[in-house]
Amino acid sequence: MREPDETMMARVHEVAAFMRTLDDSHIAYSFAADVTILENFAPYIFRGPNAVADWMEGFRGHAEGLSDLAVSFGAAQDYSSDGATAFFTLPTQWTGRAHTRAFAEDGGWSFVLRREGGEWRIAAYGWSVTAMRFT
């Protein structure tokens, strides 16, 4: 296989669903126990026992004034897996409204997934904006 399977991508879609709705039920099983998250909002690195809770709080603040969020993914890049751990990068575009202005944000979303309890969990992700424009 040269790309993430449906169970791997389900975790990505769960995180995106949280970001669109701010409903944390979407990410109840998404993350590994010792996740590290790199984001474009302070404190930028989220890790340790409170990583997910701190990231959720940070994202809620980051998302103030955002609405109509939608996400689309390009084909996975740089996929590799040994069956227990997988890495891939997704070209990603977020669109929506920032206050009253429509925007499009392009970026790369890199993921490391690890099998925990027989299921894929996100062990790390990093978000990088590559272009931002108001439309």
C-alpha positions as semicolon CSV with decimal commas, in nm:
position;residue;x (nm);y (nm);z (nm)
1;M;0,000;0,000;0,000
2;R;0,131;0,343;-0,095
3;E;-0,124;0,557;0,089
4;P;-0,302;0,564;0,424
5;D;-0,598;0,329;0,449
6;E;-0,951;0,422;0,550
7;T;-0,891;0,354;0,919
8;M;-0,590;0,589;0,921
9;M;-0,778;0,859;0,734
10;A;-1,073;0,821;0,973
11;R;-0,851;0,970;1,246
12;V;-0,763;1,266;1,025
13;H;-1,130;1,325;0,945
14;E;-1,215;1,310;1,317
15;V;-0,968;1,589;1,394
16;A;-1,099;1,795;1,102
17;A;-1,457;1,740;1,225
18;F;-1,360;1,876;1,567
19;M;-1,201;2,179;1,403
20;R;-1,513;2,247;1,196
21;T;-1,762;2,198;1,481
22;L;-1,564;2,238;1,806
23;D;-1,746;1,925;1,926
24;D;-1,489;1,720;2,115
25;S;-1,693;1,400;2,080
26;H;-1,540;1,372;1,731
27;I;-1,193;1,312;1,876
28;A;-1,274;1,083;2,168
29;Y;-1,051;0,804;2,029
30;S;-0,830;0,990;1,781
31;F;-0,509;1,044;1,974
32;A;-0,241;0,819;2,118
33;A;-0,170;0,837;2,490
34;D;0,152;1,033;2,439
35;V;0,066;1,259;2,146
36;T;0,265;1,560;2,029
37;I;0,087;1,830;1,827
38;L;0,258;2,115;1,640
39;E;0,026;2,402;1,549
40;N;0,030;2,760;1,424
41;F;-0,110;2,901;1,749
42;A;0,053;2,941;2,089
43;P;0,210;2,762;2,259
44;Y;0,273;2,584;1,923
45;I;0,386;2,255;2,081
46;F;0,128;2,051;2,270
47;R;0,261;1,742;2,447
48;G;0,241;1,563;2,777
49;P;-0,057;1,432;2,970
50;N;-0,272;1,739;2,893
51;A;-0,170;1,777;2,528
52;V;-0,512;1,713;2,375
53;A;-0,706;1,920;2,630
54;D;-0,460;2,209;2,595
55;W;-0,471;2,187;2,214
56;M;-0,854;2,183;2,216
57;E;-0,861;2,493;2,436
58;G;-0,602;2,663;2,216
59;F;-0,788;2,575;1,899
60;R;-1,115;2,708;2,037
61;G;-0,942;3,043;2,095
62;H;-0,776;3,027;1,753
63;A;-1,113;2,957;1,588
64;E;-1,290;3,260;1,735
65;G;-1,444;3,450;1,446
66;L;-1,413;3,155;1,206
67;S;-1,721;3,005;1,043
68;D;-1,827;2,787;0,752
69;L;-1,505;2,584;0,776
70;A;-1,454;2,316;0,514
71;V;-1,151;2,102;0,444
72;S;-1,024;1,914;0,141
73;F;-0,724;1,686;0,111
74;G;-0,494;1,607;-0,178
75;A;-0,333;1,270;-0,230
76;A;-0,111;1,160;0,057
77;Q;0,258;1,227;0,007
78;D;0,561;1,047;0,151
79;Y;0,359;0,758;0,294
80;S;0,543;0,483;0,479
81;S;0,441;0,225;0,737
82;D;0,590;-0,075;0,911
83;G;0,247;-0,199;1,020
84;A;0,275;-0,057;1,373
85;T;0,361;0,304;1,287
86;A;0,276;0,508;0,979
87;F;0,382;0,848;0,846
88;F;0,222;1,057;0,573
89;T;0,169;1,417;0,471
90;L;-0,158;1,551;0,333
91;P;-0,181;1,857;0,112
92;T;-0,473;2,033;0,279
93;Q;-0,695;2,330;0,207
94;W;-0,919;2,494;0,462
95;T;-1,184;2,740;0,346
96;G;-1,431;2,943;0,541
97;R;-1,494;3,287;0,677
98;A;-1,274;3,485;0,914
99;H;-1,523;3,726;1,066
100;T;-1,691;3,850;0,747
101;R;-1,418;3,772;0,493
102;A;-1,398;3,451;0,293
103;F;-1,057;3,285;0,303
104;A;-0,861;2,988;0,173
105;E;-0,563;2,847;0,363
106;D;-0,334;2,591;0,202
107;G;-0,096;2,380;0,400
108;G;0,068;2,051;0,471
109;W;-0,056;1,830;0,751
110;S;0,195;1,563;0,855
111;F;0,084;1,269;1,067
112;V;0,245;0,988;1,259
113;L;-0,004;0,718;1,353
114;R;0,065;0,430;1,586
115;R;-0,135;0,119;1,665
116;E;-0,268;0,125;2,021
117;G;-0,515;-0,132;2,142
118;G;-0,533;-0,273;1,789
119;E;-0,641;0,060;1,637
120;W;-0,460;0,347;1,469
121;R;-0,418;0,655;1,688
122;I;-0,251;0,987;1,606
123;A;0,085;0,991;1,785
124;A;0,190;1,324;1,631
125;Y;0,079;1,580;1,382
126;G;0,222;1,903;1,253
127;W;0,041;2,176;1,061
128;S;0,219;2,418;0,827
129;V;0,049;2,697;0,634
130;T;0,194;2,734;0,284
131;A;-0,046;3,002;0,152
132;M;-0,325;3,216;0,294
133;R;-0,554;3,438;0,095
134;F;-0,880;3,621;0,133
135;T;-1,115;3,550;-0,155
